[in-house]
Amino acid sequence: MIQLAWTVFPILLGLVLLLRIGALVQERRMPSPALVSALLGFAALFTVGFAVPESVVDSWLGGTNLLHLVRNLLFLSSMWFLRRAICLVLDRPSGRSDPVPLLLQMLAMAVFFAASPRGATTRWFIPEYVHEPGIWAYANVYMAAVLWLAVDIIRLVRRASRPARWFWWFSAGGVLISAASVVELVYMSVVPRLGRDSSLAQSLYPWFTPLLYSGIAAIVLGLCIPPVITLARRTELPLRLVNARASVACAPLTGCRHSTARALVSGFLAADPRGEVYDTMIQLRDGTMIPEVSLTAPQLALLADLEQRFPYDQMAIAIPNEVRPDEARP
Amino acid sequence: MTAPVQELRPESPAEIVAALGLEPSSTLQDIASRVAGIYGKRLIFEGLKEEGWGSLTALWVDQADQGLIFYRQRDPQVYRAHCIFHEFGHILLGHYWCSAGQHMGMNLWGDDPVYARTLEVLGDAARTNEVEKAAEDIAFLLGRILHRPDSETARFSAVFG
């Protein structure tokens, strides 16, 4: 199951990234922070042996576990850009856009890492080197930074209103990654005192990887679902279907099959089906009040259906009691 | 040396609505504020509870110091907003078309010009009444702006989608 997820998630993320980069090139836009986050996360996946074994990639960097630092820097940057994207959606201009704290943490990590002696590539880098003060400091700064970002993502999502259903994945990911960070921080405070073979260290260490990677998986899903939803929304299929039905119901009843078919097709392929549905609804409502017009049963049923679809936002349609000329926003 | 570029006065309903500079996420309040800004007077909105208004769905009374907009309480919410937008259309046309709008006199408000959205007038408008047709076109354009998906959803798609 884990092996399957390990294969499926990178492929899923890769496909979505291809889709998004294609759209970006087509529309000649700069990548959004969400896309940057996904790209950095995708790059980080290649440092854990997804496509090329970890030892091979590390050997390209000198074979002294430098890959561990690269992966953690990529992951941290990815989380920072994810938080930035959430801030943009929630319209929260704040110090969260300032990259300086992140850069300082990354610099501290790099300095501690570089200052420590390291041997050949190992999959158990932290358990084997955590007794080195430099590696201990490097890993603690990293885990504290991850915890800081994960907790902040949870806090941001808690304050979100409507898109909370999509943000839920980020929140879940944040909780799992926070838990993984706490486990790792406790582990790193236990090992120097009690040793890596102590029962406490032994019971803590197995929790880190499942918590961290299930958190990452939740975030990957959160990043993959919106582009798919946007793609589906752009097609506006339900609106096109109802507009096709409206076009047929409101077409002059000539009894000509050709005109019905044409109304169906033109309604379905309308450039702005949402606008056409709105126009039809108003015209039908007008029709209910004109004595000379008698709407057919399908037209009345259609009107009832269309009126169910509006408004999208109850707050937006509230009628004020009074509006002054100086209230207009610049 | 090039001649100074003169600002073009919006003429068609689409140009008049575009000149409002509305955001895609504008609310009815936002739209009303923009219209009041152009009108230069406050706008008072009043729901008519009584029945018996027949095919009259909304009306605008243009008073010296304010504009009164009446709508029917019993109409569905979206339809009420549309009828108010029709009156906004008259206000905007009055501004841009230099009082080209026709109005119906009503003794109830003395000499104040009264503009009404009645279904009989709208029925004829497509053929004869250019101002009514333009006001209704403006109402449809404003309705399309009001009923776009909400701003937070749009922002989410822009950033994550």
Interface residues (C-beta under 8 A of the other chain):
Chain A: S32 P33 A34 A85 L88 V89 L90 D91 S161 R162 P163 W166 L223 P226 P227 I229 T230 L231 R233 D272 R274 G275 Y278 D279 M281 I282 R285 D286 M289 I290 E307 F310 P311 Y312 D313 M315 A316 I317 A318 I319 P320 N321 E322 V323 R324 P325 D326 E327 A328 R329
Chain B: S25 S26 T27 L28 Q29 D30 A32 S33 R34 V35 A36 G37 Y39 G40 K41 R42 L43 I44 F45 G47 S55 T57 Y71 D75 P76 Q77 V78 Y79 R80 A81 H82 I84 L119 E120 L122 G123 F140 G143 R144 L146 H147 R148 P149 D150 E152 T153 R155 F156 S157 A158 V159 F160 G161
